[in-house]
């Protein structure tokens, strides 16, 4: 019997952010497909650094496709 290639499951994450203390009223989202919340945050910070953008990151949420809702993953981050 052949073994299947085991690949990590990918999940959809959304990161809530705003432009900083001067613009705290208007929140925006970036969406990432990643294997973990830490990886999604890494993608987020890499994109910000590449484009020289300064933002205030508020939270990260993981989409639960079975319950059809976004679940907060902010506390599960290793480097918050």
mmJSON file of the N, C-alpha and C atoms, coordinates in Angstrom:
{"data_MODEL":{"atom_site":{
"group_PDB":["ATOM","ATOM","ATOM","ATOM","ATOM","ATOM","ATOM","ATOM","ATOM","ATOM","ATOM","ATOM","ATOM","ATOM","ATOM","ATOM","ATOM","ATOM","ATOM","ATOM","ATOM","ATOM","ATOM","ATOM","ATOM","ATOM","ATOM","ATOM","ATOM","ATOM","ATOM","ATOM","ATOM","ATOM","ATOM","ATOM","ATOM","ATOM","ATOM","ATOM","ATOM","ATOM","ATOM","ATOM","ATOM","ATOM","ATOM","ATOM","ATOM","ATOM","ATOM","ATOM","ATOM","ATOM","ATOM","ATOM","ATOM","ATOM","ATOM","ATOM","ATOM","ATOM","ATOM","ATOM","ATOM","ATOM","ATOM","ATOM","ATOM","ATOM","ATOM","ATOM","ATOM","ATOM","ATOM","ATOM","ATOM","ATOM","ATOM","ATOM","ATOM","ATOM","ATOM","ATOM","ATOM","ATOM","ATOM","ATOM","ATOM","ATOM","ATOM","ATOM","ATOM","ATOM","ATOM","ATOM","ATOM","ATOM","ATOM","ATOM","ATOM","ATOM","ATOM","ATOM","ATOM","ATOM","ATOM","ATOM","ATOM","ATOM","ATOM","ATOM","ATOM","ATOM","ATOM","ATOM","ATOM","ATOM","ATOM","ATOM","ATOM","ATOM","ATOM","ATOM","ATOM","ATOM","ATOM","ATOM","ATOM","ATOM","ATOM","ATOM","ATOM","ATOM","ATOM","ATOM","ATOM","ATOM","ATOM","ATOM","ATOM","ATOM","ATOM","ATOM","ATOM","ATOM","ATOM","ATOM","ATOM","ATOM","ATOM","ATOM","ATOM","ATOM","ATOM","ATOM","ATOM","ATOM","ATOM","ATOM","ATOM","ATOM","ATOM","ATOM","ATOM","ATOM","ATOM","ATOM","ATOM","ATOM","ATOM","ATOM","ATOM","ATOM","ATOM","ATOM","ATOM","ATOM","ATOM","ATOM","ATOM","ATOM","ATOM","ATOM","ATOM","ATOM","ATOM","ATOM","ATOM","ATOM","ATOM","ATOM","ATOM","ATOM","ATOM","ATOM","ATOM","ATOM","ATOM","ATOM","ATOM","ATOM","ATOM","ATOM","ATOM","ATOM","ATOM","ATOM","ATOM","ATOM","ATOM","ATOM","ATOM","ATOM","ATOM","ATOM","ATOM","ATOM","ATOM","ATOM","ATOM","ATOM","ATOM","ATOM","ATOM","ATOM","ATOM","ATOM","ATOM","ATOM","ATOM","ATOM","ATOM","ATOM","ATOM","ATOM","ATOM","ATOM","ATOM","ATOM"],
"id":[1,2,3,4,5,6,7,8,9,10,11,12,13,14,15,16,17,18,19,20,21,22,23,24,25,26,27,28,29,30,31,32,33,34,35,36,37,38,39,40,41,42,43,44,45,46,47,48,49,50,51,52,53,54,55,56,57,58,59,60,61,62,63,64,65,66,67,68,69,70,71,72,73,74,75,76,77,78,79,80,81,82,83,84,85,86,87,88,89,90,91,92,93,94,95,96,97,98,99,100,101,102,103,104,105,106,107,108,109,110,111,112,113,114,115,116,117,118,119,120,121,122,123,124,125,126,127,128,129,130,131,132,133,134,135,136,137,138,139,140,141,142,143,144,145,146,147,148,149,150,151,152,153,154,155,156,157,158,159,160,161,162,163,164,165,166,167,168,169,170,171,172,173,174,175,176,177,178,179,180,181,182,183,184,185,186,187,188,189,190,191,192,193,194,195,196,197,198,199,200,201,202,203,204,205,206,207,208,209,210,211,212,213,214,215,216,217,218,219,220,221,222,223,224,225,226,227,228,229,230,231,232,233,234,235,236,237,238,239,240],
"type_symbol":["N","C","C","N","C","C","N","C","C","N","C","C","N","C","C","N","C","C","N","C","C","N","C","C","N","C","C","N","C","C","N","C","C","N","C","C","N","C","C","N","C","C","N","C","C","N","C","C","N","C","C","N","C","C","N","C","C","N","C","C","N","C","C","N","C","C","N","C","C","N","C","C","N","C","C","N","C","C","N","C","C","N","C","C","N","C","C","N","C","C","N","C","C","N","C","C","N","C","C","N","C","C","N","C","C","N","C","C","N","C","C","N","C","C","N","C","C","N","C","C","N","C","C","N","C","C","N","C","C","N","C","C","N","C","C","N","C","C","N","C","C","N","C","C","N","C","C","N","C","C","N","C","C","N","C","C","N","C","C","N","C","C","N","C","C","N","C","C","N","C","C","N","C","C","N","C","C","N","C","C","N","C","C","N","C","C","N","C","C","N","C","C","N","C","C","N","C","C","N","C","C","N","C","C","N","C","C","N","C","C","N","C","C","N","C","C","N","C","C","N","C","C","N","C","C","N","C","C","N","C","C","N","C","C","N","C","C","N","C","C"],
"label_atom_id":["N","CA","C","N","CA","C","N","CA","C","N","CA","C","N","CA","C","N","CA","C","N","CA","C","N","CA","C","N","CA","C","N","CA","C","N","CA","C","N","CA","C","N","CA","C","N","CA","C","N","CA","C","N","CA","C","N","CA","C","N","CA","C","N","CA","C","N","CA","C","N","CA","C","N","CA","C","N","CA","C","N","CA","C","N","CA","C","N","CA","C","N","CA","C","N","CA","C","N","CA","C","N","CA","C","N","CA","C","N","CA","C","N","CA","C","N","CA","C","N","CA","C","N","CA","C","N","CA","C","N","CA","C","N","CA","C","N","CA","C","N","CA","C","N","CA","C","N","CA","C","N","CA","C","N","CA","C","N","CA","C","N","CA","C","N","CA","C","N","CA","C","N","CA","C","N","CA","C","N","CA","C","N","CA","C","N","CA","C","N","CA","C","N","CA","C","N","CA","C","N","CA","C","N","CA","C","N","CA","C","N","CA","C","N","CA","C","N","CA","C","N","CA","C","N","CA","C","N","CA","C","N","CA","C","N","CA","C","N","CA","C","N","CA","C","N","CA","C","N","CA","C","N","CA","C","N","CA","C","N","CA","C","N","CA","C","N","CA","C","N","CA","C","N","CA","C","N","CA","C"],
"label_alt_id":[null,null,null,null,null,null,null,null,null,null,null,null,null,null,null,null,null,null,null,null,null,null,null,null,null,null,null,null,null,null,null,null,null,null,null,null,null,null,null,null,null,null,null,null,null,null,null,null,null,null,null,null,null,null,null,null,null,null,null,null,null,null,null,null,null,null,null,null,null,null,null,null,null,null,null,null,null,null,null,null,null,null,null,null,null,null,null,null,null,null,null,null,null,null,null,null,null,null,null,null,null,null,null,null,null,null,null,null,null,null,null,null,null,null,null,null,null,null,null,null,null,null,null,null,null,null,null,null,null,null,null,null,null,null,null,null,null,null,null,null,null,null,null,null,null,null,null,null,null,null,null,null,null,null,null,null,null,null,null,null,null,null,null,null,null,null,null,null,null,null,null,null,null,null,null,null,null,null,null,null,null,null,null,null,null,null,null,null,null,null,null,null,null,null,null,null,null,null,null,null,null,null,null,null,null,null,null,null,null,null,null,null,null,null,null,null,null,null,null,null,null,null,null,null,null,null,null,null,null,null,null,null,null,null,null,null,null,null,null,null],
"label_comp_id":["UNK","UNK","UNK","UNK","UNK","UNK","UNK","UNK","UNK","UNK","UNK","UNK","UNK","UNK","UNK","UNK","UNK","UNK","UNK","UNK","UNK","UNK","UNK","UNK","UNK","UNK","UNK","UNK","UNK","UNK","UNK","UNK","UNK","UNK","UNK","UNK","UNK","UNK","UNK","UNK","UNK","UNK","UNK","UNK","UNK","UNK","UNK","UNK","UNK","UNK","UNK","UNK","UNK","UNK","UNK","UNK","UNK","UNK","UNK","UNK","UNK","UNK","UNK","UNK","UNK","UNK","UNK","UNK","UNK","UNK","UNK","UNK","UNK","UNK","UNK","UNK","UNK","UNK","UNK","UNK","UNK","UNK","UNK","UNK","UNK","UNK","UNK","UNK","UNK","UNK","UNK","UNK","UNK","UNK","UNK","UNK","UNK","UNK","UNK","UNK","UNK","UNK","UNK","UNK","UNK","UNK","UNK","UNK","UNK","UNK","UNK","UNK","UNK","UNK","UNK","UNK","UNK","UNK","UNK","UNK","UNK","UNK","UNK","UNK","UNK","UNK","UNK","UNK","UNK","UNK","UNK","UNK","UNK","UNK","UNK","UNK","UNK","UNK","UNK","UNK","UNK","UNK","UNK","UNK","UNK","UNK","UNK","UNK","UNK","UNK","UNK","UNK","UNK","UNK","UNK","UNK","UNK","UNK","UNK","UNK","UNK","UNK","UNK","UNK","UNK","UNK","UNK","UNK","UNK","UNK","UNK","UNK","UNK","UNK","UNK","UNK","UNK","UNK","UNK","UNK","UNK","UNK","UNK","UNK","UNK","UNK","UNK","UNK","UNK","UNK","UNK","UNK","UNK","UNK","UNK","UNK","UNK","UNK","UNK","UNK","UNK","UNK","UNK","UNK","UNK","UNK","UNK","UNK","UNK","UNK","UNK","UNK","UNK","UNK","UNK","UNK","UNK","UNK","UNK","UNK","UNK","UNK","UNK","UNK","UNK","UNK","UNK","UNK","UNK","UNK","UNK","UNK","UNK","UNK","UNK","UNK","UNK","UNK","UNK","UNK"],
"label_asym_id":["A","A","A","A","A","A","A","A","A","A","A","A","A","A","A","A","A","A","A","A","A","A","A","A","A","A","A","A","A","A","A","A","A","A","A","A","A","A","A","A","A","A","A","A","A","A","A","A","A","A","A","A","A","A","A","A","A","A","A","A","A","A","A","A","A","A","A","A","A","A","A","A","A","A","A","A","A","A","A","A","A","A","A","A","A","A","A","A","A","A","A","A","A","A","A","A","A","A","A","A","A","A","A","A","A","A","A","A","A","A","A","A","A","A","A","A","A","A","A","A","A","A","A","A","A","A","A","A","A","A","A","A","A","A","A","A","A","A","A","A","A","A","A","A","A","A","A","A","A","A","A","A","A","A","A","A","A","A","A","A","A","A","A","A","A","A","A","A","A","A","A","A","A","A","A","A","A","A","A","A","A","A","A","A","A","A","A","A","A","A","A","A","A","A","A","A","A","A","A","A","A","A","A","A","A","A","A","A","A","A","A","A","A","A","A","A","A","A","A","A","A","A","A","A","A","A","A","A","A","A","A","A","A","A","A","A","A","A","A","A"],
"label_entity_id":["1","1","1","1","1","1","1","1","1","1","1","1","1","1","1","1","1","1","1","1","1","1","1","1","1","1","1","1","1","1","1","1","1","1","1","1","1","1","1","1","1","1","1","1","1","1","1","1","1","1","1","1","1","1","1","1","1","1","1","1","1","1","1","1","1","1","1","1","1","1","1","1","1","1","1","1","1","1","1","1","1","1","1","1","1","1","1","1","1","1","1","1","1","1","1","1","1","1","1","1","1","1","1","1","1","1","1","1","1","1","1","1","1","1","1","1","1","1","1","1","1","1","1","1","1","1","1","1","1","1","1","1","1","1","1","1","1","1","1","1","1","1","1","1","1","1","1","1","1","1","1","1","1","1","1","1","1","1","1","1","1","1","1","1","1","1","1","1","1","1","1","1","1","1","1","1","1","1","1","1","1","1","1","1","1","1","1","1","1","1","1","1","1","1","1","1","1","1","1","1","1","1","1","1","1","1","1","1","1","1","1","1","1","1","1","1","1","1","1","1","1","1","1","1","1","1","1","1","1","1","1","1","1","1","1","1","1","1","1","1"],
"label_seq_id":[1,1,1,2,2,2,3,3,3,4,4,4,5,5,5,6,6,6,7,7,7,8,8,8,9,9,9,10,10,10,11,11,11,12,12,12,13,13,13,14,14,14,15,15,15,16,16,16,17,17,17,18,18,18,19,19,19,20,20,20,21,21,21,22,22,22,23,23,23,24,24,24,25,25,25,26,26,26,27,27,27,28,28,28,29,29,29,30,30,30,31,31,31,32,32,32,33,33,33,34,34,34,35,35,35,36,36,36,37,37,37,38,38,38,39,39,39,40,40,40,41,41,41,42,42,42,43,43,43,44,44,44,45,45,45,46,46,46,47,47,47,48,48,48,49,49,49,50,50,50,51,51,51,52,52,52,53,53,53,54,54,54,55,55,55,56,56,56,57,57,57,58,58,58,59,59,59,60,60,60,61,61,61,62,62,62,63,63,63,64,64,64,65,65,65,66,66,66,67,67,67,68,68,68,69,69,69,70,70,70,71,71,71,72,72,72,73,73,73,74,74,74,75,75,75,76,76,76,77,77,77,78,78,78,79,79,79,80,80,80],
"pdbx_PDB_ins_code":[null,null,null,null,null,null,null,null,null,null,null,null,null,null,null,null,null,null,null,null,null,null,null,null,null,null,null,null,null,null,null,null,null,null,null,null,null,null,null,null,null,null,null,null,null,null,null,null,null,null,null,null,null,null,null,null,null,null,null,null,null,null,null,null,null,null,null,null,null,null,null,null,null,null,null,null,null,null,null,null,null,null,null,null,null,null,null,null,null,null,null,null,null,null,null,null,null,null,null,null,null,null,null,null,null,null,null,null,null,null,null,null,null,null,null,null,null,null,null,null,null,null,null,null,null,null,null,null,null,null,null,null,null,null,null,null,null,null,null,null,null,null,null,null,null,null,null,null,null,null,null,null,null,null,null,null,null,null,null,null,null,null,null,null,null,null,null,null,null,null,null,null,null,null,null,null,null,null,null,null,null,null,null,null,null,null,null,null,null,null,null,null,null,null,null,null,null,null,null,null,null,null,null,null,null,null,null,null,null,null,null,null,null,null,null,null,null,null,null,null,null,null,null,null,null,null,null,null,null,null,null,null,null,null,null,null,null,null,null,null],
"Cartn_x":[0.836,0.0,0.893,0.565,1.343,0.977,1.983,1.731,1.389,0.423,0.049,1.029,1.288,2.124,1.349,1.913,1.259,1.66,0.677,0.914,0.13,0.675,-0.013,-1.291,-2.331,-3.586,-3.418,-4.026,-4.005,-5.317,-5.229,-6.395,-6.385,-7.552,-7.656,-7.614,-6.746,-6.614,-6.887,-7.463,-7.605,-7.003,-6.258,-5.573,-6.214,-6.711,-7.352,-6.286,-6.259,-5.257,-5.836,-5.157,-5.48,-4.191,-4.315,-3.14,-2.378,-2.836,-2.118,-3.004,-2.399,-3.147,-3.926,-3.384,-4.06,-5.286,-5.371,-6.471,-7.119,-7.337,-7.828,-9.296,-10.019,-11.445,-11.696,-10.785,-10.995,-10.131,-10.769,-10.055,-10.159,-9.106,-9.051,-8.612,-8.713,-8.312,-7.382,-6.409,-5.62,-5.914,-6.02,-6.337,-5.134,-4.848,-3.722,-4.135,-3.58,-3.731,-2.426,-2.521,-1.314,-1.631,-0.563,-0.735,-0.956,-0.582,-0.767,-0.919,-1.374,-1.517,-0.153,0.87,2.212,2.721,2.451,2.884,2.144,0.849,0.074,0.602,0.955,1.521,2.881,3.648,4.938,4.752,3.777,3.454,3.053,2.239,1.74,2.905,3.784,4.901,5.905,6.096,6.965,6.419,5.109,4.477,4.605,4.398,4.507,5.934,6.917,8.313,8.727,8.264,8.611,8.101,6.898,6.276,6.472,7.297,7.559,6.273,5.378,4.095,4.126,3.614,3.529,2.047,1.665,0.272,0.24,-0.938,-1.184,-1.988,-1.375,-2.063,-2.929,-4.206,-5.167,-5.415,-5.702,-6.029,-5.821,-5.849,-5.811,-6.911,-7.618,-8.725,-8.561,-8.987,-8.941,-10.365,-10.541,-11.881,-12.153,-13.224,-13.663,-14.706,-14.299,-15.195,-16.35,-16.213,-17.288,-18.38,-17.987,-18.954,-19.332,-18.643,-18.894,-18.776,-17.65,-17.408,-15.905,-15.545,-14.159,-13.931,-12.807,-12.484,-11.18,-11.161,-9.994,-8.814,-7.667,-6.437,-5.323,-5.651,-4.64,-3.861,-4.532,-3.882,-2.986,-3.197,-2.42,-1.075,-0.846,0.418,1.578,2.689,3.864,4.647,4.52,5.36,4.576,3.465,2.671,3.224],
"Cartn_y":[-1.17,0.0,1.25,2.215,3.44,4.397,5.074,6.099,7.41,8.099,9.399,10.448,11.419,12.54,13.357,13.464,14.253,15.71,16.56,17.987,18.661,19.729,20.473,21.095,21.085,21.708,23.219,23.826,25.27,25.844,26.974,27.646,29.1,29.702,31.11,31.932,32.927,33.825,35.244,36.036,37.458,38.238,39.254,40.081,41.459,41.859,43.162,44.176,45.303,46.329,47.698,48.729,50.095,50.872,52.065,52.839,53.422,53.221,53.702,54.522,55.117,55.846,57.026,57.655,58.806,58.413,57.147,56.686,55.444,55.433,54.243,53.939,54.867,54.639,53.688,53.616,52.851,51.59,50.443,49.169,48.516,47.796,47.072,45.644,44.812,43.411,43.038,42.184,41.482,40.003,39.272,37.847,37.048,35.936,35.081,33.619,32.786,31.337,30.805,30.116,29.664,28.408,27.783,26.574,26.89,28.114,28.489,30.006,30.444,31.878,32.56,31.889,32.456,32.662,31.713,31.846,32.989,33.122,34.219,35.569,35.684,36.938,37.208,36.165,36.322,36.872,36.335,36.846,38.318,38.64,40.008,40.98,40.64,41.526,41.609,40.518,40.562,41.53,41.499,42.391,43.846,44.095,45.46,45.991,45.151,45.571,45.808,44.944,45.074,46.393,46.788,48.003,49.228,49.098,50.208,50.821,49.97,50.402,50.221,51.221,51.14,51.082,50.023,49.862,49.363,49.404,48.855,47.568,46.421,45.139,44.919,44.587,44.465,43.015,42.175,40.782,39.906,38.598,37.619,36.602,36.24,35.295,34.189,33.001,31.832,31.488,31.228,30.878,29.398,29.128,27.759,27.435,26.688,26.419,25.499,24.751,23.855,24.6,25.586,26.387,27.668,27.954,29.138,30.424,30.537,31.739,31.947,33.172,33.529,33.355,32.708,32.463,33.161,33.849,34.622,33.707,33.998,33.228,34.093,35.294,36.235,35.692,35.057,34.553,33.338,32.669,31.464,31.776,33.032,33.4,33.216,32.745,32.498,33.76,34.78,35.962,37.259,37.202,38.429,39.17],
"Cartn_z":[0.0,0.0,0.0,-0.844,-0.944,0.185,0.679,1.684,0.99,1.532,1.002,1.512,0.682,1.125,2.141,3.317,4.374,4.216,4.025,3.938,5.052,5.554,6.608,6.046,6.847,6.434,6.377,5.383,5.241,5.747,6.42,6.965,6.524,6.535,6.185,7.472,7.487,8.628,8.171,9.067,8.776,9.937,9.578,10.56,10.539,11.7,11.845,12.244,11.55,11.818,11.519,11.99,11.586,11.391,10.877,10.477,11.661,12.867,14.043,14.951,15.94,16.964,16.387,15.35,14.75,13.929,13.528,12.678,13.278,14.565,15.262,14.972,14.374,14.129,12.965,12.031,10.806,10.806,11.013,11.014,9.637,9.258,7.992,8.252,7.222,7.332,6.188,6.497,5.488,5.675,4.577,4.611,4.126,4.828,4.48,4.578,3.735,3.827,4.397,5.541,6.233,7.037,7.555,8.36,9.832,10.272,11.675,11.783,12.944,13.181,13.166,13.689,13.677,12.253,11.387,9.997,9.308,9.572,8.985,9.46,10.746,11.257,10.621,10.392,9.727,8.314,7.586,6.251,6.322,7.32,7.502,7.739,8.672,8.983,7.833,7.114,5.936,4.889,4.66,3.696,4.155,5.455,5.974,5.821,6.171,6.056,4.606,3.716,2.297,1.72,2.145,1.608,2.498,3.555,4.485,5.03,5.504,6.05,7.561,8.281,9.738,10.108,10.782,11.206,12.648,13.219,14.546,14.349,14.638,14.498,15.723,15.503,16.598,16.967,15.966,16.274,15.049,15.292,14.205,14.47,13.412,13.521,12.484,12.858,11.977,11.567,10.285,9.791,10.05,10.771,11.019,9.954,8.952,7.82,8.185,9.269,9.681,10.448,11.239,11.986,11.242,10.119,9.302,10.122,10.859,11.657,11.85,12.235,12.532,14.026,14.39,15.792,16.132,17.273,17.684,18.009,17.415,17.633,18.224,18.647,19.106,20.301,21.24,22.453,22.16,21.055,20.752,20.086,19.745,19.108,20.071,19.548,20.385,20.676,19.844,19.975,20.076,20.801,21.023,22.205],
"occupancy":[1.0,1.0,1.0,1.0,1.0,1.0,1.0,1.0,1.0,1.0,1.0,1.0,1.0,1.0,1.0,1.0,1.0,1.0,1.0,1.0,1.0,1.0,1.0,1.0,1.0,1.0,1.0,1.0,1.0,1.0,1.0,1.0,1.0,1.0,1.0,1.0,1.0,1.0,1.0,1.0,1.0,1.0,1.0,1.0,1.0,1.0,1.0,1.0,1.0,1.0,1.0,1.0,1.0,1.0,1.0,1.0,1.0,1.0,1.0,1.0,1.0,1.0,1.0,1.0,1.0,1.0,1.0,1.0,1.0,1.0,1.0,1.0,1.0,1.0,1.0,1.0,1.0,1.0,1.0,1.0,1.0,1.0,1.0,1.0,1.0,1.0,1.0,1.0,1.0,1.0,1.0,1.0,1.0,1.0,1.0,1.0,1.0,1.0,1.0,1.0,1.0,1.0,1.0,1.0,1.0,1.0,1.0,1.0,1.0,1.0,1.0,1.0,1.0,1.0,1.0,1.0,1.0,1.0,1.0,1.0,1.0,1.0,1.0,1.0,1.0,1.0,1.0,1.0,1.0,1.0,1.0,1.0,1.0,1.0,1.0,1.0,1.0,1.0,1.0,1.0,1.0,1.0,1.0,1.0,1.0,1.0,1.0,1.0,1.0,1.0,1.0,1.0,1.0,1.0,1.0,1.0,1.0,1.0,1.0,1.0,1.0,1.0,1.0,1.0,1.0,1.0,1.0,1.0,1.0,1.0,1.0,1.0,1.0,1.0,1.0,1.0,1.0,1.0,1.0,1.0,1.0,1.0,1.0,1.0,1.0,1.0,1.0,1.0,1.0,1.0,1.0,1.0,1.0,1.0,1.0,1.0,1.0,1.0,1.0,1.0,1.0,1.0,1.0,1.0,1.0,1.0,1.0,1.0,1.0,1.0,1.0,1.0,1.0,1.0,1.0,1.0,1.0,1.0,1.0,1.0,1.0,1.0,1.0,1.0,1.0,1.0,1.0,1.0,1.0,1.0,1.0,1.0,1.0,1.0,1.0,1.0,1.0,1.0,1.0,1.0],
"B_iso_or_equiv":[0.0,0.0,0.0,0.0,0.0,0.0,0.0,0.0,0.0,0.0,0.0,0.0,0.0,0.0,0.0,0.0,0.0,0.0,0.0,0.0,0.0,0.0,0.0,0.0,0.0,0.0,0.0,0.0,0.0,0.0,0.0,0.0,0.0,0.0,0.0,0.0,0.0,0.0,0.0,0.0,0.0,0.0,0.0,0.0,0.0,0.0,0.0,0.0,0.0,0.0,0.0,0.0,0.0,0.0,0.0,0.0,0.0,0.0,0.0,0.0,0.0,0.0,0.0,0.0,0.0,0.0,0.0,0.0,0.0,0.0,0.0,0.0,0.0,0.0,0.0,0.0,0.0,0.0,0.0,0.0,0.0,0.0,0.0,0.0,0.0,0.0,0.0,0.0,0.0,0.0,0.0,0.0,0.0,0.0,0.0,0.0,0.0,0.0,0.0,0.0,0.0,0.0,0.0,0.0,0.0,0.0,0.0,0.0,0.0,0.0,0.0,0.0,0.0,0.0,0.0,0.0,0.0,0.0,0.0,0.0,0.0,0.0,0.0,0.0,0.0,0.0,0.0,0.0,0.0,0.0,0.0,0.0,0.0,0.0,0.0,0.0,0.0,0.0,0.0,0.0,0.0,0.0,0.0,0.0,0.0,0.0,0.0,0.0,0.0,0.0,0.0,0.0,0.0,0.0,0.0,0.0,0.0,0.0,0.0,0.0,0.0,0.0,0.0,0.0,0.0,0.0,0.0,0.0,0.0,0.0,0.0,0.0,0.0,0.0,0.0,0.0,0.0,0.0,0.0,0.0,0.0,0.0,0.0,0.0,0.0,0.0,0.0,0.0,0.0,0.0,0.0,0.0,0.0,0.0,0.0,0.0,0.0,0.0,0.0,0.0,0.0,0.0,0.0,0.0,0.0,0.0,0.0,0.0,0.0,0.0,0.0,0.0,0.0,0.0,0.0,0.0,0.0,0.0,0.0,0.0,0.0,0.0,0.0,0.0,0.0,0.0,0.0,0.0,0.0,0.0,0.0,0.0,0.0,0.0,0.0,0.0,0.0,0.0,0.0,0.0],
"pdbx_formal_charge":[null,null,null,null,null,null,null,null,null,null,null,null,null,null,null,null,null,null,null,null,null,null,null,null,null,null,null,null,null,null,null,null,null,null,null,null,null,null,null,null,null,null,null,null,null,null,null,null,null,null,null,null,null,null,null,null,null,null,null,null,null,null,null,null,null,null,null,null,null,null,null,null,null,null,null,null,null,null,null,null,null,null,null,null,null,null,null,null,null,null,null,null,null,null,null,null,null,null,null,null,null,null,null,null,null,null,null,null,null,null,null,null,null,null,null,null,null,null,null,null,null,null,null,null,null,null,null,null,null,null,null,null,null,null,null,null,null,null,null,null,null,null,null,null,null,null,null,null,null,null,null,null,null,null,null,null,null,null,null,null,null,null,null,null,null,null,null,null,null,null,null,null,null,null,null,null,null,null,null,null,null,null,null,null,null,null,null,null,null,null,null,null,null,null,null,null,null,null,null,null,null,null,null,null,null,null,null,null,null,null,null,null,null,null,null,null,null,null,null,null,null,null,null,null,null,null,null,null,null,null,null,null,null,null,null,null,null,null,null,null],
"auth_seq_id":[1,1,1,2,2,2,3,3,3,4,4,4,5,5,5,6,6,6,7,7,7,8,8,8,9,9,9,10,10,10,11,11,11,12,12,12,13,13,13,14,14,14,15,15,15,16,16,16,17,17,17,18,18,18,19,19,19,20,20,20,21,21,21,22,22,22,23,23,23,24,24,24,25,25,25,26,26,26,27,27,27,28,28,28,29,29,29,30,30,30,31,31,31,32,32,32,33,33,33,34,34,34,35,35,35,36,36,36,37,37,37,38,38,38,39,39,39,40,40,40,41,41,41,42,42,42,43,43,43,44,44,44,45,45,45,46,46,46,47,47,47,48,48,48,49,49,49,50,50,50,51,51,51,52,52,52,53,53,53,54,54,54,55,55,55,56,56,56,57,57,57,58,58,58,59,59,59,60,60,60,61,61,61,62,62,62,63,63,63,64,64,64,65,65,65,66,66,66,67,67,67,68,68,68,69,69,69,70,70,70,71,71,71,72,72,72,73,73,73,74,74,74,75,75,75,76,76,76,77,77,77,78,78,78,79,79,79,80,80,80],
"auth_comp_id":["UNK","UNK","UNK","UNK","UNK","UNK","UNK","UNK","UNK","UNK","UNK","UNK","UNK","UNK","UNK","UNK","UNK","UNK","UNK","UNK","UNK","UNK","UNK","UNK","UNK","UNK","UNK","UNK","UNK","UNK","UNK","UNK","UNK","UNK","UNK","UNK","UNK","UNK","UNK","UNK","UNK","UNK","UNK","UNK","UNK","UNK","UNK","UNK","UNK","UNK","UNK","UNK","UNK","UNK","UNK","UNK","UNK","UNK","UNK","UNK","UNK","UNK","UNK","UNK","UNK","UNK","UNK","UNK","UNK","UNK","UNK","UNK","UNK","UNK","UNK","UNK","UNK","UNK","UNK","UNK","UNK","UNK","UNK","UNK","UNK","UNK","UNK","UNK","UNK","UNK","UNK","UNK","UNK","UNK","UNK","UNK","UNK","UNK","UNK","UNK","UNK","UNK","UNK","UNK","UNK","UNK","UNK","UNK","UNK","UNK","UNK","UNK","UNK","UNK","UNK","UNK","UNK","UNK","UNK","UNK","UNK","UNK","UNK","UNK","UNK","UNK","UNK","UNK","UNK","UNK","UNK","UNK","UNK","UNK","UNK","UNK","UNK","UNK","UNK","UNK","UNK","UNK","UNK","UNK","UNK","UNK","UNK","UNK","UNK","UNK","UNK","UNK","UNK","UNK","UNK","UNK","UNK","UNK","UNK","UNK","UNK","UNK","UNK","UNK","UNK","UNK","UNK","UNK","UNK","UNK","UNK","UNK","UNK","UNK","UNK","UNK","UNK","UNK","UNK","UNK","UNK","UNK","UNK","UNK","UNK","UNK","UNK","UNK","UNK","UNK","UNK","UNK","UNK","UNK","UNK","UNK","UNK","UNK","UNK","UNK","UNK","UNK","UNK","UNK","UNK","UNK","UNK","UNK","UNK","UNK","UNK","UNK","UNK","UNK","UNK","UNK","UNK","UNK","UNK","UNK","UNK","UNK","UNK","UNK","UNK","UNK","UNK","UNK","UNK","UNK","UNK","UNK","UNK","UNK","UNK","UNK","UNK","UNK","UNK","UNK"],
"auth_asym_id":["A","A","A","A","A","A","A","A","A","A","A","A","A","A","A","A","A","A","A","A","A","A","A","A","A","A","A","A","A","A","A","A","A","A","A","A","A","A","A","A","A","A","A","A","A","A","A","A","A","A","A","A","A","A","A","A","A","A","A","A","A","A","A","A","A","A","A","A","A","A","A","A","A","A","A","A","A","A","A","A","A","A","A","A","A","A","A","A","A","A","A","A","A","A","A","A","A","A","A","A","A","A","A","A","A","A","A","A","A","A","A","A","A","A","A","A","A","A","A","A","A","A","A","A","A","A","A","A","A","A","A","A","A","A","A","A","A","A","A","A","A","A","A","A","A","A","A","A","A","A","A","A","A","A","A","A","A","A","A","A","A","A","A","A","A","A","A","A","A","A","A","A","A","A","A","A","A","A","A","A","A","A","A","A","A","A","A","A","A","A","A","A","A","A","A","A","A","A","A","A","A","A","A","A","A","A","A","A","A","A","A","A","A","A","A","A","A","A","A","A","A","A","A","A","A","A","A","A","A","A","A","A","A","A","A","A","A","A","A","A"],
"auth_atom_id":["N","CA","C","N","CA","C","N","CA","C","N","CA","C","N","CA","C","N","CA","C","N","CA","C","N","CA","C","N","CA","C","N","CA","C","N","CA","C","N","CA","C","N","CA","C","N","CA","C","N","CA","C","N","CA","C","N","CA","C","N","CA","C","N","CA","C","N","CA","C","N","CA","C","N","CA","C","N","CA","C","N","CA","C","N","CA","C","N","CA","C","N","CA","C","N","CA","C","N","CA","C","N","CA","C","N","CA","C","N","CA","C","N","CA","C","N","CA","C","N","CA","C","N","CA","C","N","CA","C","N","CA","C","N","CA","C","N","CA","C","N","CA","C","N","CA","C","N","CA","C","N","CA","C","N","CA","C","N","CA","C","N","CA","C","N","CA","C","N","CA","C","N","CA","C","N","CA","C","N","CA","C","N","CA","C","N","CA","C","N","CA","C","N","CA","C","N","CA","C","N","CA","C","N","CA","C","N","CA","C","N","CA","C","N","CA","C","N","CA","C","N","CA","C","N","CA","C","N","CA","C","N","CA","C","N","CA","C","N","CA","C","N","CA","C","N","CA","C","N","CA","C","N","CA","C","N","CA","C","N","CA","C","N","CA","C","N","CA","C","N","CA","C","N","CA","C","N","CA","C"],
"pdbx_PDB_model_num":[1,1,1,1,1,1,1,1,1,1,1,1,1,1,1,1,1,1,1,1,1,1,1,1,1,1,1,1,1,1,1,1,1,1,1,1,1,1,1,1,1,1,1,1,1,1,1,1,1,1,1,1,1,1,1,1,1,1,1,1,1,1,1,1,1,1,1,1,1,1,1,1,1,1,1,1,1,1,1,1,1,1,1,1,1,1,1,1,1,1,1,1,1,1,1,1,1,1,1,1,1,1,1,1,1,1,1,1,1,1,1,1,1,1,1,1,1,1,1,1,1,1,1,1,1,1,1,1,1,1,1,1,1,1,1,1,1,1,1,1,1,1,1,1,1,1,1,1,1,1,1,1,1,1,1,1,1,1,1,1,1,1,1,1,1,1,1,1,1,1,1,1,1,1,1,1,1,1,1,1,1,1,1,1,1,1,1,1,1,1,1,1,1,1,1,1,1,1,1,1,1,1,1,1,1,1,1,1,1,1,1,1,1,1,1,1,1,1,1,1,1,1,1,1,1,1,1,1,1,1,1,1,1,1,1,1,1,1,1,1]
}}}
